[in-house]
Amino acid sequence: MSITRNFIFSAILTASSYIFPFIIFPYVSRILGPDNIGACDFVDSLINYFMLVSTLGVSWVGIREIASCRDDREKLNRVFTSLVVITSVSTFVAAVLLVAFTCFVPTFAVYRPLLFIGLLKLVGNFFLIEWFYRGLEDFKYITVRTILVKIGYMAGVFMFVRTASDYSIYYFLLCAMVVVNAIVNCWKAAGIVRLDFTRLQIRPFLKPLFVFCLYFGLSTMYTTFNTTYLGIVGDDTQVGYFATANKFFGVIISIYAAFTGVMMPRLTSLNAQNEEKEFHRLISLSYDVLMMFAFPILIFGIIFADQLVMLFAGGQYGGAVIPMRIMMPLVLIIGYEQIIVLQILAPKKKDRAIFTNALLGSIVGVVLNIVLVPGMLVVGTSITWVCAEIVVMLSAQYFVWRYTGLGFPFRMLMKYVIAYLPMAVIEFIIFRNIQIGTVGMIMTGFVVMAIYMAIVQCLVLKTEATLFFEGKIVTFFKNRCNIGKGVIKP
């Protein structure tokens, strides 16, 4: 399947992970309130720590290894079985730790019902084996299955979450999505791959799995730990503000994350075949797509943060506006990180460099959390996250330059900054001078952004990414026209 088609399916999939909550969130946030939303998000951040122990680093190592052997059925069976065996042991350990934590730590007794519900998510995530389908680049199946399950989840929320006391039902439905997806995945996988215990290869995978586990574990010290620590030194309301701002940011970065998810298995395959020229071409395309996507969205999100929060969460979430504005540069920062870490360092198996990046980011994250969050609460948490991601990006860029000679694309960055500065001025004028209601301002700002982006990309910049997508769109409509002609031919 082509990169373009994979990207389309992956973008739909990743965007759906946030679009469905966006449909639901205005309803749920008003029914449950900041306290209960904060409680669910706080518990979910704790469950994610145990999921980290459960999955080790299989979410990325699995994609890389499956992508490299997908054309060899015997090796595919062997690799799949080995990874399943390793993660089954780690999942059992994580489940035991979660139960012990839930039963014997008095501080979290108030969250005990939610933590036991979260155990479903932990176990379901083991059987999800999403890394297997991503390694095979079967994004169409992943997308269709996930969206159907999410439709069921959405219906369940509107049917069963009616009062503030239904927050446990809300969290149960959230965890049940993982379980249902896992059941369907296991059923389909039975027809593609089989468990082969005759030639297990455990040792070769232990080092990369633990390195990526440490990477993701250290990464949580400036991502997930932010929520946990904020909940400890602050309260559920502050966590609710942070969760709301994070949801908006998550929707935006999810689109580019979809592109990264498609590119990683393809780049791994190219690296294994020593196709360096095509490898570097796709990396350059990734830079271009990031800049084309990040700048207009970043400007729109910062200027209209107040209206976005008001529309999708309500007036009681006003405390999320400043954190959202602080987080918006992460669209560019994390997007660039995903290129140099997951598209360059990971396919080239520079696992030690990846670990070092996360170690530096975690040190900055922990220190700044301790220094800033007790006094600044949710604002301090947002600043901490941005600073830690900048450190990770700089460290990763050093290793990319050291191993591949690729430097930071300063020229491309400055070209986009100059091109999109006028858009920032136009959007700010709209924000300050046009008062047509929350929805009207958002729609006006979005239309201006879309028109400006189309003009700049097609008539001014004319970058490789623009030409790439233009070509795909033209080809798509030509094919549709040819099909239409064939249908009406006498």
Number of C-alpha atoms within 10 A of each C-alpha: 10 9 13 14 14 21 22 18 22 28 23 20 23 23 20 19 17 20 16 15 17 17 12 17 20 16 19 25 21 18 18 20 20 22 18 22 26 24 23 24 22 25 21 22 19 17 22 18 18 22 23 22 23 25 25 26 24 26 19 22 24 25 23 25 23 25 25 23 18 18 11 10 13 13 16 23 21 21 23 22 22 22 23 18 16 20 21 17 12 19 23 16 14 23 19 13 14 21 14 11 15 20 14 10 10 11 10 13 14 11 16 18 11 21 25 17 21 26 20 18 24 28 20 20 20 21 20 20 23 19 20 25 20 25 27 18 26 16 24 18 14 18 18 13 16 19 16 11 16 21 11 12 21 16 11 15 20 13 9 12 19 16 12 16 12 17 21 19 17 22 21 19 21 21 21 19 18 22 21 17 22 21 13 15 20 14 10 12 13 10 8 10 16 15 16 16 12 8 12 16 17 15 10 9 18 14 13 21 23 20 20 24 23 21 24 21 25 24 24 23 25 28 23 19 25 25 29 20 21 23 22 14 13 18 16 21 21 24 31 28 27 28 24 28 28 18 16 22 21 20 18 21 21 22 22 27 22 20 25 21 24 26 22 25 25 21 26 26 20 18 18 13 10 11 12 13 9 13 18 16 11 16 18 15 15 24 20 20 20 22 20 20 18 23 23 20 20 20 22 20 24 20 20 21 23 21 22 21 24 18 14 19 24 17 13 14 23 16 20 26 22 18 22 27 20 18 23 27 20 22 22 19 18 19 26 22 21 24 24 25 23 22 24 26 22 22 24 16 16 16 20 14 21 24 22 19 25 28 20 17 28 26 17 21 29 20 14 19 25 15 13 17 21 16 12 14 20 29 22 21 30 28 19 25 26 20 16 24 25 17 19 24 21 16 19 26 20 17 23 20 13 11 13 12 9 16 12 15 11 9 9 13 15 11 12 20 13 10 17 19 13 12 20 18 12 14 20 18 12 17 17 9 8 12 10 10 9 15 13 13 19 22 11 15 20 18 12 17 20 12 10 17 20 13 12 17 17 13 11 10 15 13 16 16 20 20 13 14 13 13 11 14 12 11 12 11 11 12 12 12 12 10 12 11 11 10 9 7 7 5
